[in-house]
Amino acid sequence: MSNAKLQLHYNDAARMSYCSYDENHHHHGGQSSQSTATTTANAKYDPDENRGRWASKTEFILSCLGYAVGLGNVWRFPYLCYRSGGGAFLIPYLLMLFLCGIPLFFMEIIMGQFSSLGCIGIFRLAPLFKGAGFAIVVVNIICTTYYSVIISYPLMFLKHIFSSKLPWESCENSWNTNHCVEVTEMAKYNFTTRGEFKTAADEFFHLEILKISNGIYEIGTIQWSLFAALVLSWIMVYVCIIKGIETVGKVVYFTATFPFIILFILFVRGVTLPGAMKGILFYIKPEWSRLMDLKVWADAAIQIFFSLGPGWGGIVNMASFNHFRNNAKGDAIFIPIINCSTSIFAGFVVFSVLGFLSHQTGIPVADVATSGPGLAFITYPQAIAMLPFSQVWAGLFFCMLFLLGLDSVFVQIEAIISSVLDEIPKVRPYKYAVTLVSCLIMFSMAILFVTNGGMYILQLLDWYSASISVILICILEVIMASWIYGVDNFLDDIYFMIGKKPEKIWLYCWKYVTPGILVFIFFTSIIFNRPVRYNDKVYPEWAVALGWCSCAISIICIPLYMLWTLFHRRGSLKENFMASLKAKFWLPAQEDYRVAYAEFKTARKLMDELSSRNFEKVEMLRKS
């Protein structure tokens, strides 16, 4: 049989398998021998028949957008872009998007959609690495805990917008100190003394909302107003996820779209302000020489990586609720591009207002530009306070921040809950209880962050707990899919799902380019890691050690599970090692597709055997 005929035979078998569900193939003439074999082999396979599906593709798209487009798009990317060469930064940024971000996004969607499993279950591809799944859950628990506090801050600001004058507009409040200076007066001070003074917005955030202590060594007491905001945040989160994707799929129609509307309104307002163009030019003016700086490339890779959110389990989990035949490739290209476009657009929103602030105060844009909580809760609110109808703009801005954070939180919690239900089938009938208990545990942990020293602890965990862990998890995912399970097998799975094999570029990215970039990100994250600081306060060594421990708690899951796999089971070390590298129960969740998949794999194996024999005959003829 010629190679062309072999390929035709394989393609025909694949198409038959692809269509078998729609044609009720499994009802014709009883089960095939492959089907019987599958049923026998899967005696211990226990898929969740009631896991649920998105009601429409739109729900999945909006959930992914809500998850990917978060606070980092608004408070990190614009400053990073300005600091790293302006318009020139877009070159490494977009390169990293297409060579690392999109391939990773596509890979995780495929894993979740094919198996209908969460972030622990996908490691059935290579059970040796299952510890990485537990590491994902640990990272999500830690980060969701403090992230829920971050989305409580906008609620605190919203509580104050109904007064006739925004309280962070002046230094005439009970919490203000002698160091408070109204921002319009700040330009009168020289650079050496300016640091001694604080703007009204700075003191409002730190002294009224946070009631911050002098350092991490001074935890203090619970701030009850912030505690109330935290309670409200968790109630809203629980309402959004109470029925899993049934409620999440409906909520995202508002939570994922409304921030875009607000962002556009703020853009229109921003670009019409005096001094806006000064800020925008500061943001996009290219500095081509910065492209020679390795740190700029590292920052671009890290920003793409953390902006899209691979390795956190959210993408895998949301894709696990997709319909099996969903065109995952289109989603994997569309969602990351929208996410990165939003980051670039947010830069215009932020720097137009910072340009206005610079124009009004006489302070250079470079001095008012900042990132992180300082931008979101101090600098931008300070600029808003100088606008006519400032209450309206403040209300829109803080609503946007809250909704951006809310999407990310409930997707992360849903990833945790789905993993528990996948791994412990006995609790599946009690999903409401699992959801409630999970929320209560994380809420209880979050109380630590609403104390006087809570912001220092929050910053410490944000700095250390996830960055290196998540990169390592993604490295293991790519190695598992491309090198252990095999990129050809992975491409076959995609072909079986969507009826079309991806282009060769995906193979090269998954096997070589993306792993290389991930290793680059991993080491540069360690090399360029600076000691954590907050509010110009250096953390003591014991606090930094605790930060690294929060990182180690998740990473340690990986080698511990490997050791348990190798030594706990019967058999020699080598036998256990080789067995743990073979895919176990890597199958579609629906019985119909499992039968079709067995036939598809049989046809694939047959083609390989015939092709091998044909090659041997050709070699024998050639030698003779």
N, C-alpha and C positions, 0 to 999 in steps of 0.2 A: 504493500500500500504506500503510495507516495506521500511526502510531507504535506502537500497541498490537500490531498484527500483526508489525511489524518486531521488537519486543522479544520476542514469542513465538517468532519464527523464530530469533532469536539464542539465546534460552534453550534451545530444543530442540537447536540445533546444539551448544551448550555441554554439555548433558547427554549427547548422543551421544558427544562427545569424551571426557567424563568417564568414560563407561562402556566406551569402546572397548577398553581394555586387558583388562578382565575378560571381554569378549565375544569376544576374539580378532579384533577388527575388522580388524587389519592382515593377517589371513590370507584374508579374503574377497575373491576376485576380483582378487588382486594389489594392487600399490601404487597409491594414487590419484595424481593429478597433483601434489597438494600434497606427498605423501610423496616423490615423485621429486624435486621441487624442494628439499625439505628435505635429501635425501641429497646432491644436487649442491652445495647451499650449504654443507653441513657436511663437505666433502672434507677440510678441515684440522682438523675437530673430533675430538678424541681423548679421549673420556671413559674413566675408569678402570673397566673392567668388573669388576674384582676388588676394588673398594674396600671392600665388605662392608656389612652392615646390622646394626643392633641385633637381637639375638635376640628381644627383646620391648620393648614400650613402657616397661615398668618400668625397664629398664636405662638408657634415655634419661633418664627422670625422675630417677633416682638419680644419674646422672652430672652432670646440671645442678644438682641440689641440692648434691652434693659440691663442685662447682665454685663455686657462688654462696655457699654457707655456708662461710665460711673464718674465719681468725683475726680479721679485722676485726669480725666479728659479736660476738666475745667481748671483744676488747681495745680497740676503738675506739668502737663505738656507745654502750655504757652510759655512758661518761664524757662523750661528746659530748652525749647526751641530758640528763644532769645539768647540764652546763655551759651548755646552751642553753635552759634554761627548763623542764626536767623534763617533766611531762605535756603542757605547752603545745607542746613541740617536736614532738609527734606530729602536730599539725595540718599544719605545712609538710612534715613527713616523709612522711605518707600522701598529701598532695596531689602531691608530687613523684613518689611511687611510681606513681600512676595516670596522671599527665599526661606523665611522661618515662620512668620505669623500664619499665613494662609495654609501652608502644608500641615502645620500642627493642628490648626482648626479643623481642617478636612479630616485628618487622621482621627481626631477625637470624636467627630460626628459619626464617622464610619463605625468606630468601635461601639459607641452607644446604640446606634441605630440597628446594627447587625445583631447584637446580642440582647437588646432590651435590658441591659444591666447598668448599674451605677458604677461609681469609681472604684469599688473593690472588685466587683464581678468581672470587669474587663481584663483583670490580670489572670483569668483562666487561659489567656493566650500563652502565658509562661508562668505557671504557679509559683516558681521560685521567687518571683518579684512581687508576690501578693502583699508583702509588707508595705510596698509603696502605696497600695490602696488604703491601708490603715493610716499611713502617714498623711494622706490627703484628708482623711476624716479629722485627724488631730489638728492639722493646719486650719481647716475650716472652722472647727470649734473655737480655737484661739482667736482667729481673725473676726469671725462673726460676733464674738463676745464684745470685742472693743469697737468694732464697726457700728454696732447698734448704739453705742454711746455717741459716736461721731454724728449719726443722723438725728440724735436728740438735740444737738446744739442748734440746728436751724429752728427747731420748735421753740427754743428759748428766745431766739431773736424774734420769731413771729409773734410771740406773746407781747412784745414791746412795741409793735408797729402801729398800734391803735391809739397811741398818745399823740397829742398835738405836735410834739417835737420829738424826733428820734433821740433816745437817751444817750447814744454814742456820738451825738453831734457836738456836744459842748462839755466843758469841764465843771459844770455847775451842779453835779450830782453828789449824793452822800458818799459814794464809794471813791470819788476822785481824790487824788493826793496832791501834794504841792509840786510833784513832778509832772503833772498833767499840763499839756500845752495843746491848744487848738491847732489843727493841722495847717491852717492859713498862717499861723505865726511861726511854724517850724522852720521856714526858710531863713528866718532872721538869725538862727543859731548856726555856729560854724560846725564843721564835721567832728571836731574833737569833743565838743560838749553835747552834740545832739543826742548821742546815745544815752545820756543821763535823763533825758525827758521821754515821756510817753504820750502818744496821741490819746484823744478821748476814746476812740474806738478800741485801742489797745487796752486801756484800763477797764473799759466796759466788759470786754471779753474775759480778761484775766481776773479782775477783782470783783465783778458783779456776777457773771455767769459761772465761772469756774471757782471763784474764791480761792485762787491757787495758793499753795504753800510755798515755802522757800526752797524746796527741793524734794527729791524722791524719798529722802530719809524722813520726811515729815508727812505722813499719810493724812493725818487730821481726822475729821469726821465726815459723815455723809451730808452732802448738800441737797436738802430736801426738794427744792424747786427743780434741780436737775434730775433728781431721782424720779419725780413725778413725770418729767418729760420722757425719761427712760421707760417708765411703765407704759405711757401712752404709745411710745414707739413699738414696744413689744406686743401690745394689744393689736395694733394695726398690722404688724407682721403676722401674728397668729391668725387674724381674720383672713388675710390674703392667702395663707397656705393651709387653712383648716381642712379643705378637701383635696389637697394636693393640686394636681394640674387642672382639676375642674375649676377651682377658684383662681389659681394663678393665671390660667389661660384667659380668663375674663378680665382680671385686674390689669394685666399688661396693656390692654387696649388704651387705658388711661395713663398708667404710670410710665410706660415706655414712650408714649407719643407726646404727652403734655410738656415734658422738659424741652423737646425740640421746638415746640411753639414758643415757650418762654425764652429760649435761647435766641430765637429769631427776633422776638420783640426787643430784647435787650441789645441785640446787634443793631437794629434800626435806631434805637435811642442812642447807643454809644457812638456810632459813626456821625451822628448829627451834632455832637457836642464840640465846643471849641477846644482845640488841642488834640482832638481825636487822631488826626492824621499823623501828628508827631509821635504818638504812641504806636500806631500801626506800622509806621516806617521803622521804628525802633525794633519792632517784632520781626519784620520780614526782611530787613536789610541784610543781604548775604555777606558773610565773611568767608570767602573761599579758602583762606589759609587754614581755617579751623578743620577742614577735611583731612589735614595731615595729622591731626591729633587723635591718637588711639582712643582716648576717653570719649570723644564725640561719637565714635562708632559704637563703643560699648554702651553709652547712654541711649543711642537710637535702638539698639537691640533689646536692651532691658525695658525701655518704654513700650515697644511693640509687644514684648513678651507679657508684661504685666497688664497692659491695656486690654489685650484680647482675652486673657484669663485662662490659657491652657494649663493643665496640671493641677487645677483646683477642683476638678470633678464636676463643675457646673455645666460645661459644654457636653461632656459625656452623658450626664444625667438628663439634660433636656432632650438630647438626641435620642435617648432610650425610649422616649414616648412618641417618637416619629412613626409614621407608617413605613413598613419595611421597604417599599419601593420608592420612597421619597428621593428626589434628585439632590443628594447631599452635596455634590460638587458645586452646583449653582449657589447653594446656601453658604458654602465655605468660602466662596469668593465675594459674594455680595455683602455679607455681614461684616467681615473685617474692613472692607473698603469704606463702608458707611461709618464704621467706628472711627477709623483714622481720619476721614473727612471731617467728622464732628470735632475731633481734637484740634485740627487746623482751624476750623471755623470758630471754635471757642477762643482761640488765640486772638482773633479780631475783636470778639466781644470783650475780652479781658483788657487787652492793651489799648483799645479805644477809650475805655473808661480811665485807665491808668494815665493815658496821655492827657485827658481832661484834668485829672487830679494834679498832674505835674504843671499844667497850664495855670491852674487856679492858685497853686501854692508856691510856685517858683522852685520846687524841688525837682532835680533831674529825674527823668523816667527810670534811669538805672538805679536810683536810690529808693524809689517807691515800688519797683518790681520785686516780687517775691513769689514763693510757691507754698503749697501745703496749706495747713490751717491758717497760717498768717495771711495768705491771700484771701481765702474764703471768708474768714471771720473777723479780719481786721482791716486790711487795705481796701478791698472792694466795698465793704459796708461804709468805710470812711468816705469813699468817693461818692457812693449813692446818697449819703447824707447831705451832700452839697448840691444835689439836683432839685429842681422844682418838683413838687408832688413826690418827695422822697419816700414816703410811706408805701406808695404804690409800687415803686421800683424795688424797694426792699422786700415787700411781700412776694413779688414775682421771683426775685433771686433766691430767697430762702425756701420757697416752695419747690423751685427747681432742684436745689441741693438735696432737699429731703427726698424727693422722688427718685433722683439719681441713686442715692444711697439705698433706698428702700428696695428697689429692684434687685440690687446686688445681694442684699441680706437674705431675702426670701428664696432666691435661687440657691445660695450657699446652704441654707438650712434644709431645703428640699433635697439637696445632694446628700446631706448627712442622713436624713430620714430614709431615703430610698436605699442607701447602702445598708442600713440596719435591717430593713425589710427584705432585701435580697439575701443577706447572709443568715438571717434568723427567720425561717419560714413560719415558725410557730406564732410570731407576733403580728403576722400580716393581717389577721382579722381585727387587730386592735390598733389600726393606724392612727385613729384620733388620739388615743392615749399616748402612743409613741411620740406623736407631734407635740402634744401638750407637755409631756415630761421633758422632751428635748428643749423646748422653749423655756420651761421653768429653770432647768439646769443652767442654760446659758445666760438667762436673765440674772440668776443668782450670782454667777461669776462676774457679770458686768457691773454689779453694785460697787466693786472695788474701784472702778474707774470714775465714779461720781463722788469720790471723796476729794478733799483739798489737794491731795497729791496725785489724784487719778490721772491727770494729763501727762505727768512724767512717766507713769507706768504704761499708759497707752502708747506714748511715743517710743518707749523702749521696745515694746512688743512689735509695734509696726516696723521698727528698724531691723529687728533681728529674726522674728519668729518664722517668717514665711519665705523671704527672698531666696536664700540658698536652697532651702528644702524643695520648693516648687520647681526650681530649675533642675535639680537632681531627679525629681520625679519624672519630668518631661524627657530627660535623657534616657531614663530606664524605659519609658513608654516607646520611644522611637527605636531603641535597640531591640526591645521585645518584638515589636511589629515587623521591623525591617530585616533584622539579622537572625533572630531566634525562630519566630514563627515563619519568617521569610517574606520578603516583599512581593514575590510572585504569588504566594498563597493569599497575601493581603489584597493584591490586585484582583485575584480570582473572586474573592469575597465581594469586592465592589462590583465586579462584572455580574455576579449572580444576583446582586440586589437591584442594580439599576439598568442591567442589560447592555452596558457599554463599558469597555475597559478604559480607564483613564490614560491620558497621554504619558509618554515616556518621561516627561519632565518631572512628574510626581515621583516616579521611581528613583530618579537621581536625587531629588530633594530629600525624600525620606531616608535614603540609604547613605548619602554622603553629605550633602550641603547642610540640611537642617541639624543633624547631629553635630557637625563641625561648629556651626554657629552657637548651638546650645553649650558646647564645651567652652567656647570662647566667652559666652555670657557668664558661665559658672565661675571661671577663673578671674575674669575682670571684676565680677561682683565681690570676690574676696579681696583682690588686690586693691581696688579703689574704695573699699569699705572704710569709712571714716568713723571715729568714735561718735556715739550718739550725743546730741546736744538738744536742749530745748530752752527757749527764752534766754539764750546766752549763758545757760548754766551747764557746766560740764558734769557728766554723771560720774559718781565714784566707781572704783574698779569692781566692787562687789555687785553693783547694779549691772555693769556691762557683762559680768560673768553670768548673772541671771538671764540677761538677754540672749546670750549664746546658748544657755541651757534650754530656753524656750524653742530655739532652733533645733537643738539636739533631741528634744522629746519626740519630734516627728521623724527625724532622720533615723533614729535608733530602731524604729519599727522595721526598717528594711533589713538590716543584718540580723536582727533577732528572729524575724520570720524565716530567713534563709537558714539559720542554724537549726531552728525547730524543724524545718522541712527535711533537712539533711540527716539529723540525728534521731528524731523522734520516731520516724517510720521504720518499718522492717526493711531489711535489705542492706547491702553494703553502701558505703558512702558514694561510690561511683554510680551504682544503680539508682540510688535516690536522686543524685544530681541530674543524671540523664533523664529520669522520669519527670522530674520537676521542670524540665525545659520543654516538655511536650504539651501542646495545647490540650486542655481537659474540659470537656463539655462546652467547647466553643461552637455554639450552634444557634440558629434562630430560635426565638422563644415559642413561636407558633408551630404546632405540630405539622400543619400543611407545608410550611416552608422547610421544616426539618427533613421531611420525606423528599422534597424536591432537591434539597441541598445534598442529601446522600447520593441521589442519582447523578447530580452534577459532579460531585467529587469522584464518583466511580468512573464517569466518562473521562474526567481529567486524568485519572490514574491510568486508564486504558490507553489514552492517547500517548502518555509518557512512555508506557511500556512498548507500544508499537513503534513509536518514534525511536526508542533506544535500539530495538531489534533491527529496524531498518538501517540505522546508522552502523550497527555492527556488520550487517551484510555488505553495505557499501564499502566499509573498511577492508573486509575480507577480499572483496572483488578487486579493490584498488591494489592491495598487497600482492594478490595472485597475478 
